[in-house]
Structures are given as structure tokens and as C-alpha cells.
Amino acid sequence: MLSLLRSSASKLRLRPAPILCNSVPHPTRRHRSSTATGLYGFHHLMSPKGFQRFVDDAIERSGELVEFISGMPSSAEIIKAMDEISNTVCCVVDSAELCRHTHPNREFVEEANKASMRINEYLHYLNTNHTLFDAVRKAEQESHLLTKEAQRAAHYLRLDFERGGIHLPAEKLDKVNELNIKISQLCREFSENIIIDPGAVDIFPASRMPQSLHHLLKPIYRSSGHSGAMKEKGFCIPTDPHTLSSVLQCASDNEVRKLTYIKGNSVPHANLGVLDNLIATRHELAQIMGYRSYAEFTVKPNMSSSPEVVMCFLKELGKMVRPSADEEFNKIKAFKRDKCGQTDGDLEAWDEAYYTAKMKSSAYDFDSSVVASYFPLPQCIDGLKVLVESLFGATFDSVPMEPGESWHPDVLKMSIHHPDEGDLGYLYLDLYSRNDKYPGCAHFAIKGGRSVSETEYQLPAVALVCNFSSRNSSTVRLNHWELETLFHEFGHALHSLLSRTEYQHFSGTRVVFDLAETPSNLFEYYAWDYRVLKTFAKHYSTGEIIPEKLVDSMQGARKIFAATDLQRQVFYAAVDQTLFGEQLSPPTSTIVEDLKREYTSWKHVEGTNWQARFIHLLNYGAGYYSYLYAKCFAATIWQKLCQEDPLSLTTGTALRTRFLQHGGAKEPDDLLNGLVGDGILRDCNGGLVPDITCLCNEMKFLGKS
């Protein structure tokens, strides 16, 4: 971990970090002018080449602050200056990260890539600067002179410096820096390969593809007939994650599903080598740092504290869910045999999405397209407004952007505004799919909140990036799983926007890995509760409020395969933990195959390399288990705090004042216990794991064996 770039525990569902901009007086709403600015409000970024000056100015300002710190001012001044260095550098890192994932202009993307590499090299200089390290140690030793948050900042800055290897002999430190740079390059290469090579399958004739998928596909033609004069129409199916998911769920043709599944889970092939290199490089780094594995290096600062605790938790959860998951598997298999008229047909991986969708529809008499008719995207954004207004007594409205601030015409800028406190933060919404855009859904922090002075607070700003179908932005309607994703990412955004930490080092999602996903998982519950849905979910043509009976059916369908879904997450976490565990010799595909057999009811498909685009291995290397921690925490918080009255101001005030506003400025177990009391955590072999009682009750697993 880079000591001055505190992890934002991002998810892909992802997220990077903060920025320095003109600070805004906290109690007042900012007055906007029509003066031209640059991307995200940075005047440097009026043109692609502005990234060069952005880096230059960040390095220059950081140098001034390093010089100031070298004079050994007071402990409070040291911590404040260290936080400004972090803020200044993160400004470049985060804007470059968002730009290279979303900007349609290739020149902007290329300059952002260059800026990212330059600023990361400078970060390695800062993280190995003994003057800064000595100053931080001095501040920690004089912690009695600091506020509680400043004490925590001094402590964690010192730990992060040491995790960067500053205490090592010069030769080893140089090697650590070299390995960190290599890891950054490999992560960039892995993510770029996913965008460059999404894979594709050609299908003829076109009639094999259902009409509902045509907008996702590219028409193609081939010669037919004896003379070749006739043209037969077909489709090219891109196997990016979104299209792949839609095809597997909707295509009745077994061969189409098989071909798209295999292709989509085999690309980009180049990432197999990149992943091998990444695993080996991270392992070498961990061993130089004195750890047995990269998993141990990653997990140590978190609540779990060791890979052994993580694996104990995963095995417990896996054992608990297995009987129900096996039962679900057999039901799907029987359903397929019944529909296909077979007595001994196998259930294949490409069958799952298709037949589970059919079973849900059959059991609860609803169609996903009917459900989507109640979720036009503009009304879903209204749903976010309902959450902000009801829970926090604030408004969530679109505000104008200055010329040059946006990167695409579809982007919206939203402001959370409280009647007593003024603007609380800003959220950019980039929700529609387009070519060369990051293919998943993610929360990108742009600017962390921090106290600039006694009267000024730097407001947080974040971007929420999704890839909803953009046939016509005025008529986009979300499937319910897309609505759930939107609410999930909004949970991350609220964590950032409602944070009120003194230092940006702790702002919002800058918390330990195994706490970071808790707000996002909690807000998924809001996407399922009828009391919430009825406030905004209305039929796109009639205006009818979504019927409660339909929501009951959706909830019932959701529960049919809850064990299978949970088992899959346990499997993902086990893969992540194992790949970065103590070094193993088999190829990653063999490891994945073995773990799939151990942790799931499904068989591995020969020749597929699903891990080649499991992008969580980058930002969440050895930390994917945190999703399962969050799932347990969220179940407990929902049942103990939110379920009785999910939209009450009392509920929202508790969430904000006891949890969200503190970011990483308090110990995670103190935050969780302070929010709902005892019973959310338990001790396990020297670490902390979630209590699974509420999740088990919700999923009705207790008592099964």
C-alpha cells in the first residue's frame, strides 16, 4: 500500500481516491459562473496536455510541503501538511484514473496514462522519504498534543510507510519500489486487455437470436446459395460481461449459450500471463516485506488480521450453504430435463442463467421485461433522491456544469444539499454504455472531504460509472439487477459524500478492506423493499405504481437461488485468497478448477479461464472476502436498524452520525458496534469475523446440514 494514497478499498464495482480544489465554505451553496474550466473542475485539464502541468504543479506543491515538514514544525502541522501532500497527489492519481476509464477522447486517455505513471513514480519517492517518515514518527510520539483523529492519522501514516518498506536496507527498498511499479503496470495491462479484447462469437442465421437481444448485437452477413449471390444475415455477439449476461439469460438456443459462455470466459487470453506475473510479483514483494504470502501482507491490517481467519470464515460459510446450494442445483437439473425431455442430461455452466430465469418466471409468474417497464432510468434517479431526502433531510438535484467540466454529453452532475449545512458533496453520474469505456459499474472518488480551516471544508466529489444500455437515453429501462447495482454504487457514493473527516486520508471509503463494502451492500436492501420502490417505480407509459404483488414475486424469485448466489461469492473469495496465498505451482486454471469442485455444486468447463477478467484481483487482491463480510454486516444492520422503518429520518440520522460521517477515522469494530450494538462481530483465532446469524435467518439456512 502506498502510504500517502490510503486505500479506498475500491470495487469493480471499483473506486480510486481524492483531490485538491478551490475549497468551499461549508455552510453555503457554491455560486457557479460560466467560466470555462477543465475536467472535474480542474483548470489544468482544459486539454489533454494539461495533465502534464497537473503533475508538474502537484510535484512542485508537494516539494514545498516536504521542505516545510523537514523543518520539524509542531506535530499538528506535520499531520496537516502530510494530509495536504496526500490530497495534492491523489488529485492527479484519481482524475487520471477516472479519465483513462471513461473519456471518449483517446488523446485524453493517453495523457492520463502518462500522468498516472509519472505521479506513481513520484509517490514511490515520497513513500521512501526518511524526512517525512521521521516527522510522522515524531508526531506519533507526541500524540498527546493531537486530536484523536490526528493521533490515528499519525499512527496509520507510520504503519503505511513501513508497509512501503522504508525500514528496509537500501537495496531491498529499491527492489520494493521496483516491484510496486511493476505491479501498477501489470494491473493497468490486465484492465486494458479486458477492454481491448472482449471477445466475440458469430451466429448464423439471425433467427437464432431473440428479438430482445438484437440491440446488443452487430448484424453480419455471409454469402449463401450455390452462386453465393444471396446474403444470409447473422449476428456478431460481443462477449463483454453485460452482453454475455444478457445472452446467457435470454437465448433459448443451447449452442448459442455454450459458444458465448466459453468465449466470454476465455478472453482475454493474454491476461493469463499477466496474472501469473502479477501473482509472482506480489508474492516476491510480500516475502521481501517479511510475510509468507501476499494474502498475509494484505489481510494483516484488516479486521480479519490473517488468511487463516479468512479461510476459516469462508469454509464455515461454504459448509453452511452447501446443502441448500446442492438442493437448488438438483432442482435446476430436474427443470432442464423436464423442459428438454431428457432423462439423463447434464446441467452445464451455460445453462444456469437461462434455466434459473425460466424457473423464477414460472414459479412467480413475472417477466423481467415487465419488471423493467417500472424502472425507467430517470425515475430510478428519482429513487436516489427519495433516499437522500427521507434518510438525511437533504436534496439531491442536478446542477449545471461549467464549460469543460464534463467528459461526455450524457454525464450529469448532482449535488447533495442540506437546508442547514449547505452543499454536502457532488456526484457525477456517467450511466450509459459506450465504446472504449470501463465495462463494469464502479464508484470513483475524485476528491476527499477534509477540513481546510475552522471555517472551510473541502467538499467531497465522486463519480458513479455504470454501463446501462443506451439505445435511447430517454427510454432506458433498467432490469431489477441493474437497479440493485445502481443502489449498491450509490451506497459507496453516500459513504464518500456524507463523510466529514478532518483529514482526507480517512475520507469516505478510505477504510479497511473488510468494512468498505458495508454501506453499498446495505443500500441493496432499499432496492428490494416495497415501501421504497413504491415512491418512484412507475410504469413508463401509464404511470402506474409498481404493484406490491409484483414486488412480492420478485422477492420470492430472488430467494429461490439465494444459496447458489452466496456459494458463488464464497468460491470467488476462495480463488482470490488462494491465488495470492503461499506460492502454488499449478497454473491458475487448475487452481480455479479445483476450487470450483471444492466450493460449488457446478463443474468447471474445460478450456475456460474465467480468472482472466476477474478484475477484482487487481484492486481487491486477497481482499475479495470483504464482500462476504459486508453481506453479513449489512444483514445485521438492516434487521436491527433499518427494516422497521427504512425511510425514516431517525434511521438515516443513525446511519450518518454513527457510521457514514466517520469514514476511516474510527476503528471499524467501534463503528459497527456503535451502530447496532453487540452481536455484529465475533472473535476468531485472533481476528474478527462477522456474526452470520442475521444472514442465516434471512436466507433460512439455520438448521440445515
GULO-17930 format. One record per residue (C-alpha): x, y, z. Coordinates in steps of 0.02 Angstrom, whole numbers, plus 50000, padded with zeros to 5 digits. Layout:
<pts>
XYZ
...
</pts>
This chain:
<pts>
500005000050000
500645017349958
500725026650121
500105043250054
498755035149949
497675027050081
496685013050002
494905016949956
494564998249951
493825000549781
492744988249690
492384984949511
491104990049560
492804999449585
493495015549656
495055026449669
495295042349783
495345061849820
495845079149752
496315096849797
495245110549725
494615127549775
493915124549948
492105129049978
491445137050138
490465122950220
488825131450262
488455139650094
487985133549921
489325136849791
488915150149663
489385144249489
489965155149348
490005150849164
491905152549164
492735138449067
493625125649172
494355108349144
493855090549180
493045088149353
493285106749387
495195106749373
495785121349270
497335111449219
496285099149122
495575110248985
496565099948861
497425082948860
499135090848880
498515098949039
498875082649129
500735086349111
500565102949202
499405094849328
500785082749376
502115096449374
501115107549492
500715093049609
502555088649621
503035106749648
501755109549786
502195093049870
504025098049866
503615114149957
502665104350090
504105091750108
505265106550136
504085113650267
503975096850358
505875094950356
505945109850474
505035098950603
503575110550644
502295105650776
501525088350769
499845095350717
500655104950574
501595089350517
499995079150504
499065093350417
500475095550290
500605076750261
498745076250226
498905090650102
500295081150011
499165066150002
497715076849942
498775085549810
499485069349739
497835060049748
497065073949645
498125068549498
498025049849529
496125049849539
495735061449396
496925051449286
496105035149340
494345041249303
494885049049139
495755033849069
494255022849110
492875034049042
493465047848925
492945045648742
494435055848678
495935044448651
497175058748674
496465062448846
496605043948890
498415042948832
498915058548929
498015051949082
499015035749068
500635045649060
500125056349208
499675040749307
501385033049278
502325049149320
501375052749480
501545034649538
503425035849516
503405051749620
502365042949752
503735030049772
504945044349807
503775051349940
503455034450019
505325031650041
505715049050104
506535047050275
506245065350319
504365062650306
504475046050399
505475053850541
504225068150553
502755056150561
503615046150698
503915062250794
502065066650777
501545049450838
502715050550988
501935067351032
500165060851004
499575068151169
499665085051082
498495079550942
496635077150916
496035058950915
495895058950726
497635066550707
498325053250825
497545039850716
498225048250559
499995048650631
499885030450682
499245024250514
500425035150413
501875027250508
501195009750478
500895013250295
502665020050274
503315003850349
502184993550235
503035002850093
504704996150153
505505012050218
506295002350364
507194990450245
509024991450191
509275002350037
509494987749918
507884979349973
506944995849973
507474998849793
506804981649750
505144985149837
504955001249736
505364991949577
504074978549616
502724991249660
502975000049494
502904983349405
501294978749496
500494995149442
500984991849261
500324974049265
498664979649339
498494992749203
498904979949069
497634967549140
496214980249140
496654987048967
496654969548894
494874967048954
494314982448858
495364978548704
494834960348689
493034957548747
492874942548631
491514939248501
490524924848427
489714924548253
487994916348245
487014911648089
485604913048048
484974928648136
483364919648186
484334910248321
484424926248424
482884932748514
482234949848461
482514956648636
484404955048614
484594962548441
485054979748506
486594972248590
487214963348433
488054968248270
487204962148109
488384952547993
488144944047825
488854929347731
488634922647557
487374908647537
486624898347396
487544889547255
488084905447170
488474914647329
487424929047268
486224928447415
486674935847581
486234927147743
486034938147896
486804933548062
487424942248218
489114945548295
488914943548484
490194953448585
490564943548743
490864958148860
490134954649032
488504964249006
488074956448837
488644939248894
487494940049044
486014945048934
486334931348806
486534917648937
484904922849017
483844925348862
484484914348720
483494898048707
484744890448584
485884879148687
487314880148563
487254899248562
487364899548751
488794886948751
489824896448622
489594913348706
489934906248879
491564897948825
492164913248729
491654925548865
492544915248997
494124912748894
494614930448850
495724939948854
496944925348839
498414937348860
497874940349040
498364922749092
500184927649075
499874944649153
499024936449302
500434923849326
501664938249325
500594948449446
500444933849569
502324930649564
502754949149583
501584951749730
502244935949813
504044942149794
503544958949867
502704950850017
504204939850054
505404954550050
504244963150174
504364948050290
502694939750253
502364921850197
501174927350060
500374942349979
498734937050060
499534938550232
500274955550184
498574961850125
497464954650262
498544959250413
497924977350438
496084972250422
494824965850547
495154947950492
497024950150527
497614933950443
497254922450293
496894908450416
495454918350491
494804922450316
494864904350260
494034898550422
492614910750388
492464905350205
492444886850250
491124889850383
490034899450261
490354886750122
489874872150233
488304881050292
487694884850116
488164868450030
486604858050070
485434871750007
486524875049854
486544856549809
484654856149829
484494871049711
485674863049585
484624847249579
483034857449554
483814866549405
484404849949334
482684842249350
481874857649272
483044856649122
482684838049097
480834841449104
480914855648977
482104846348861
481264829448876
482894821448932
483114808649070
484994809849094
485534826649025
486944835549117
486754853049186
488084864149110
488774880849166
487954889849019
486254883049074
486194891449244
485644909149197
484394903249066
483504889949168
483524899349333
482694914049243
481384902249173
481094894349344
480904911149428
479674916949295
478704900649304
478624900049494
478144918149520
477284922349355
478264937649305
479314942949158
480934953049178
480394964549036
478784968249131
479804972149287
480944983749185
479434993649125
479305000749301
481105006349308
481455019949178
483165026749221
482595044649259
481365037749388
482735026849463
483745042749488
482195049649574
482325034549687
484055040349740
483285057349778
481995048849889
483365040449989
484315056750016
482765066850061
481975053950176
483515047550266
484575063150278
483375077750260
484335084150109
484015086649924
484865077749780
484705088249623
485565090649456
486665106049449
487435114349295
489235110849248
490475123749191
491115122549012
492455109149002
491985100749166
491105085849087
491875072048980
490295066548888
488585074348849
487695060548946
488565064849111
487525072849248
488175082249399
487165080449559
487295089949723
486765084049896
486145099649985
485595100850166
484475115550216
485535119350371
487265113550318
487305118750135
488075107949999
488745091450066
489585085049908
489485082049721
489145066449619
489455064249432
488325051249351
489035042749195
487745028949173
487635024048989
488685011248896
489825016748754
491335010348662
493025010748750
492255014348919
492605004349076
491424989549053
490764987149230
489984997749367
491095007349485
491225021349611
492705032949579
493195045349714
493785061749639
494025072349793
494025067549976
493255078450107
494425087250229
494485101750347
495435116150267
495205128150412
494005131150554
492765139050432
493105129650271
492815111650222
493375103950058
491815095449992
491975077749927
491635073749744
491425056649666
490895048649502
489685034149485
490035024649324
488835011649251
488505003949081
486635003849056
486015000648880
485985016748779
484835013048632
483955029048675
484405037748837
482645044648857
481875027148859
483185016748950
482345004949072
483334995149200
483184976949242
482984974949429
484764968449450
485344984549367
484324994649490
485114984649631
486834988549559
486395007149549
485865007249732
487434997349779
488575010049698
487565024249773
487925016749944
489775019149907
489435036849848
488485041350007
489925034550111
491055046950021
489855061750010
489245061250190
490975058950262
491545073250373
493295068450425
494625080850472
495855072750353
495555066650176
496675051850221
495125044650309
493785051850196
492315041050146
492785023950080
494585025350143
494305011850270
494954994350297
494534982150158
493324971750257
492224986650305
492204995950138
490784986350055
489574987650202
488635003650151
488454997649971
487764980750025
486594989150147
485835000150012
485464984949904
484084981150030
483254997549983
483104991549803
482024976949861
480884985049990
479144989049926
478995003950043
480455011649948
480025005549772
478255012449775
478945030149796
479745030449622
479445014349523
478075018949399
477625011549231
478485020949091
476885023348990
475415022549112
476215029849267
475535015249370
476475012449534
477334995549536
476084982949608
476524975749777
476094958449711
477424960249576
478724965349706
478224950349812
478524939349660
480214947449629
480714944449810
480144926449801
481124923549641
482644931449720
482614918749861
482444903349751
484304902749713
484994912749858
486114898349912
486854896449737
487234915149730
488044915149901
489044899449861
489724908149706
490344922749811
491204910749932
492034902449782
492644919249713
493364923849882
494234906949898
495004908849725
495644926249767
496344920749935
497174905249861
497964913649710
498834926049824
499184913449961
500794904149991
501504900949819
500744886449723
501484878749566
499934873349464
499274885049328
497904896849387
496634887249282
496994871249379
496824880349545
495164887949490
494534871149430
494984862549594
494194876149700
492604876049596
492444857549630
492764860349817
491654875449846
490224873949720
488964861849653
489464865649472
490814858149363
492204867849279
492094869949090
493674863549009
494664876748916
493884891749003
494924904249101
493644914149199
495004922149304
495714931249151
494454945249175
494114943949361
494624961949382
494384961549570
496064952549578
496854969649545
496124981549673
495504967849787
496964955849780
496704944249931
495284955649987
493764949149894
493154940650052
492664958050111
491084956850005
490514942350114
490984951750273
489934966150208
488474954850163
488424948650343
488634966050418
487284973250305
486054959450351
486304963350535
486174982250512
484614980550405
483714969250528
484224978550686
484144996650625
483294999150456
481974985950425
480624992750539
480595009850455
481885010650314
481485028350256
481385037150424
482475051950465
482885043250629
483615028450533
484595039850417
485255050550559
485915035050646
486745028950486
487535045750454
488095051050628
488645034050694
489415027050537
489505036050368
490195052750426
491695044950512
492475036750358
494045027950419
494335039850564
493745027150693
494125008750721
492954998150614
492354987250757
491935002850858
490905009550712
489944993250690
489624990550875
489165008850896
487885007550756
486934991950810
487684986250975
488474969651015
488144954350907
488794960150740
490584953750764
491414938850847
493204933750886
494044920250783
495854914750807
496494932250845
495454940950713
493664947150694
492344939250584
490524944150558
489144935850656
488164926150524
486554923950622
485554937750535
486124932350362
485674914250402
483954919350466
483664929850311
484164915650195
483374902150305
484964891750313
484964888750501
484574871050548
485104863650380
486554851650374
</pts>
